[in-house]
Amino acid sequence: MRNVKTKLLYGVLAVGGIAVHLATVGGTAALAHALGPWAYPTHFGIGCFQFGAVLSFPWFRKYLVFNEERFSKGIWPWIRKRGAFAFVMAASVLVSPFLAAVVIRFLALPERKAWLYGFVSTATGTLIWISIYLGAVTWIRSLLSSAF
């Protein structure tokens, strides 16, 4: 019965995470455009909160148990061969700082290295995504202004 509850919890978390991510992407792009350069520290702070929530609270660890099977499909095996830092960086940039923290716990990195990897990967992801959002909004606006 506990195994079914765990799988159900993972399913709900996955669906909820995808729904929240899709709901916030447009809002994040609009917010990045509205805030301009101030979107960088805002996005970075939110990302730090996400990975910090996983790394800071010990009771959270028992709910985020991942085994080898979860990262044995898709691009994850290829990225994992590149090392722990590449694995954490890819999880942070491609998905979210939250998944990066889960990957850090999965790899059982020492605390000092875990926080360093989380900080650097969140900063890098922020630079990439906010730059894309700012550039994409400007590009779309220029397309629309030239069309009308």
Secondary structure, DSSP 8 states (H G I E B T S, - for coil): -HHHHHHHHHHHHHHHHHHHHHHHHHHHHHHHHHHGGGHHHHHHHHHHHHHHHHHH-GGGGGG----GGGGSSTTHHHHHTT-HHHHHHHHHHHT-HHHHHHHHHHHT--HHHHHHHHHHHHHHHHHHHHHHHHHHHHHHHHHHHHH-
